Amino acid sequence: MEYSELLRDACRQLPVYLPGKPIELVARESGLDPAAIVKLASNENPLGMGAKAAAAARQAIAESGLYPDNSGYRLTQALSRVHGLDPSQFVLAAGSNEIFYRLCDLFVEPGCEVIFGAQAFISYRIATAIAGGTPVAVPMPGFTHDLEAMRAAITPRTRLIFLPNPNNPTGTALPRADVEAFARDLPGHVIFCYDEAYAEYQSAPADLRPHIAAGAKVVCTRTFSKIHGLAGWRIGYGYAGKELAALLNAVRPPFNTGNVAQAAALAALDDDAFVQESRRVNAAGQRQLQEGLAALGIEHIPSEANFILAAFPDAAAAAAALQARGVIVRPVANYGLPGHLRISVGTESQNSRFLDVLASILVSKKPPV
């Protein structure tokens, strides 16, 4: 009997998450020097991690022979101080992405519906499919979430709504007041997951803590992978009411966040100077890329995150040509955007390299773009 015959029905046609290609893989495939490759494909912080986080990680490595604190006591205490919530309201995760799967573990089964934007983060669709739920992908006119349409899509079978703000991969963001009103108006049988992976790049992100305090079925998720530069350590968290947080903690795997990741995250929370510098570099990089793309005649979508979505007549050919010259960007055809590429904001020199290589491709038209 084949594995395909043993699969659960829900897992027979799963969507595929396609990460940005690692530098080492591109170097092998293209015969390039890894040191000469620029990766602008995974929305990583081009500054890496901050000095405080790096020092804490090095110190924690000495205790890697021991299991980590499963409760994440020190980190949840620090998060409590940062967000003004009780420590029992937090759940730690191997990246905020893990919480999406745990929510589906808890609340989604065949017959249940999960709502998200058609061009929203693909993990929502994958988590729904694995749980056997029905995905409800709401169109996003202008590459932006349509909250009225999402509200209209709610039925008695709806269990979860996922909303990332800013959205990945489009970079668009909804006004704070609109998000807060949306969270307030949801019916009691719907749990609202508000994905704040890129919130630190916004000047005035929405604040759903008052809704949580009022008893709304809301969970907010954050990650240390983006502005804090800890993508390789895989650590994030969510915060919610005590009951929902307890349920999420009950279904997370034991020791799902390692001791080094917890230590680095704890130090990152105390490094506001690094966060501010990361914001500055990102804002400058956004301007550099937008001006450079405009000068080359490439249309792009204004972004409030650390990446830009740009339109190309032949996006696949453009991505291949860039990669062959040592610049990795992200095709997003699996998001229903075959005519676009997502470009992460890098350092000034990395952005210049991308723009220079792109200009040379456009001039040579080999392959056509």
N, C-alpha and C positions, 0 to 999 in steps of 0.2 A: 504493500500500500504506500502511495506517495504522500509526502508532507501536505501537498495541496488538498488531498482528500481528508486530511485530519484537521485542517484549519477551521476555526470558527467562521461562520458566515461573515461576521463583521470585519474580519481581517483579510478577506479575499481580494479586495480591490482598494487597498489603502493608498491615499495620496503620499507622495514622496517628498520628504524634506531634502532640498539640495543645498548644502552649505557652500560657502565660497571655497575655492580650491586652495589647499595649503601651499605655501611657498615651495616646500621641498618637492611636492608632487609636480608642480609646474616646472621646476628646475630640471627634474628628471625627464619629463616629457619633451621639453623644448631644448634641452642641452644648454641651459643658461646657468650662470653663476647665481646661487641663491642670494648672495649679498647685493646683486644688481636688480633684484625683483622687488617691485612695489605692490603691496597687497591693499587694494581699496575695495574689498568685496564683502566684508563681514561686520562692518560698523564697529570695529574695535577702536579703542582710544589710541591714536597714533603716538601718544607720549608713553604708552605702556602703563605700568602701575606706578603709583607714587612712592617716594622714598620711604615713608613711614610704613606702608603696606609691605614693601619689599623687605625691610628690616624685620618686621614682625614675622613674615613668612620664613625667613632664614632661621630665626630663633625657634619657630615651631617645628621645623623639620627634625630637630633633635629628639622630639617626642613622637615621631611618626611610628614607632613600634607599638604605641598604645592606641587603643580605640579613642576616638574623640568624645567629647561631652555630647551625648545624644540630645540633650535638651538645649544645647547652645546657650547656656545660662548667661555668660558674660556678653555675648553678642545680643541676645534678646533684651538684656538689661540696658545696653547702650541704645538699641533701637527704640526702647521705651522712652528714653530721655529725648531722643531726636524728634520723635513723633508725638510725644505727649500722651501716650497710650499705656495701658497696663501690659507688662511682659507676657501675660497669658493670651494676649490678642495677636501674637505673632506666630508664624510658622516659617521655619527655615527650609530651603529647598536647594537642590543641585541646579541652580539657575531658576529664575522665576518661571521658566518654561515648565518645570516639573509640576507646579501648582495647577496648571491647566489640566493635566492628566489626573491629578488627585481629585479635582472637582468633578470630573467625569466619572471617576471611580465611585464617588459618593452619590451622585444625583442623576446619572444618565444610564438608561437601559433601553432596549428596543421599544420603540413607541414614543420615546421622549425626543423633543426637538431642542436644538441649540442654534442660537442666532449669532451671526457675525457678519462683517462686511465682506463683499465678494473679493476685494483686494486687500484683506487684512492678513495678519500673520498666519501662515499655513498650519502652525501647530494646533490652532483651534479646531480646524477641520480634521486633522489626524487624531487628536484626542477624542473627538466626537465619534469618529468612525470606529476606533478601537473599542469604545464602550458599547457600540451597537446602536447609537443614537442617530437621529435624522438631522443632517446639517441643513441649515436654512441660510443661504448666502444672499444677503441683501445688496442690490446694486449700489454702487458708489458714484453718483454723478459728480463730475469734476474731480475724481480721485479722492473724494472726501466722504466720510460716513454721513448717511442720511438718517438722522435720529427719528424723524417722523415715520419714515418707512420701516425702520427697525421696530418702533413701537407698534406700528400697524401689523407687523409680522407675528406678534405675540398671539399664541393660542393657548387653550387650556393644557396643551401638551408641552409647552415651552418650559424648560427647566433652567437653562443658562443663557446669558447673553455675554459675549466677549466684546470689549471695546478697548482697543489700544489708542492712546492719545499722547503724543503724536503717533500716527500710524506707520507701521512698517509693512510694505516697502515704499509707500508713496510720500511719506514725510509730512503729509497734511495734518493739521490739528484743528480741533473744534474749540470754540470759545468756552472759557471756564463756566460761565453762567448756563450755557446750554447743557453741558455735561451734568452739572449739579441738579438742574431741573429734571433731566432725564432720569437720574438716579432716584429722585424723590417721587416720581410718578409711576414707578413700576408696580405691577400687581404682586401680591404676597407670595405667589407660587413660583416666582422667577428670582433666581440668584444672579446678581450682576457682578461680573469680574471686570474690573477696571485695570487695564494693563498700563503701568506707568514706567515702562522700561527706559523711555527717553525723557521723562518729566524733568530731570535735572538740567536739561538744555533749555527749558522754557523759563521765561521771566516771571510768569504768573500761572503756574499749573493749577488745575482744579483741585479742590480739597474736599474729599468725601468723608472725612472723619466726623463731621457733625451728623451726617446721615447714618454712619455706623453707630454713633452714640445714641441716636434716636431709635435704633432697632432695625434699620433697613438691612435687607439681605444683600450686603455689599462686601466684596473682598477686593482689596487693592494689592497689586503685585509690583515689586521693584526688583532690580538686579544690580549686582556689583560688576557686571560684565562691560558696561558701557562707559559712563563718565569716570567710574572708579578704576577702570583698566584691569579688572581681574577676570577677564573672559576665560583664561586657561584654568582657573581654579574652580569654576562652575559653582557659584553660590549666589543665591537670591533669597527673597523672602516675600511673605504676604502679611497683611494685617486686616483684621476683621473683628466682628463681635466675638466675645469669648466662646460662645457655643460653636460658631462656625470654625473658629481657629482650633478648638479642641477636636472637632471632627476631622479637620485636615491633618492635624498632628497624629491622629489615631491611624490614618491610612498611609502616612509617608513611610518609606522603608527605614529600618533602623540604621543609624549612622549615615544618613544620606548626605551630610556635609562633613568634610574632613577637618581635622584639627588645623592644618595649614590654611585652608580656605577660611575657616572661622577667624583665625588670628589675623590674616590679611584684611578681611572685611572689617574687623573691629578697629584696626589701625586706620583703614581708609575713611571710616566715619569721622575720625578725629583729624582729618587732613583737609580742612577747608581751603587752604592755599592751593593745593593741587587741583581741587574741583574748580576753583575760580580760574586757574591757569588753563585748565582743559576747556572751560567755556570760552575763554578768550581765543585760544587757538582754533576752536571750532567755528566761532563767529568770523574770524579772519579767513579761515579756509572756505567757509560758505561763500563769502564775498568773492574770493579769488576764483573759485570754481564757477560761480554764476556768471561773473564777468568774462571768464575765459570761454565758457560754453557759448555765451551770447555772441562773442566775437567770432566764433567759428560757425555761427548760424545754427547751433543745436538748441532746440527748445527744451526747457526743463520746468519742473514744478517747484514753486517756492516751498522750502522745507523748514520745519522747526526742530529737526533732529540733527543727527551727525552724518547725514548722507543726502544725496540728491538723486531724484529720478529724472532721467533724461531720455528724450525720444530720438530714435535712429531709424532711418528707412530700412536698414537691415541690421537689427540689433545683434543677432547671432554672429554675423560676419564681423561686426565691429568688435565684439567681445573676443572672438578668436584672434583677430589681428592684433589687438592690444596685448593679449596674453602671449602671443608669439614674440612680442617685443618686450616682454617682462613687466607688464602692468596687468594685474588681475582685478577685474570688476565683476559685478554680479548680474547675469541674465535673470530675468524674472518672468519668463514665459509661463512657468508653473503657477504664477499668480494671475494668469489671464492677461498678461502684459507683454506679448511677444515683440512689440515694437519699442521696448524700453530697456535701459540698463540702469541699475542702481550703483551709484558711485559713492563710496564712503569718503568722508572728509579726512584728509591726511595732514601732514605737516606742510609748510609752505613749499619745501623742496619736492615732496612727494606729489603734491597737487601740480606743481610745475612740470614734473616728469610726465604725468598723465596727459596734461594739456599739450605738451610738446609732441608726445608720441601720437596722440589723437590727430593733431594738425598734420603730421607727416603721413598718417594713413589717409586722411581726407584728400591730401594732395596727390598721393600715389594712386589711390583707388585700387590698391591690390592688397586684400580683396576689396570689392566695392562696398561702400558703406552708405 
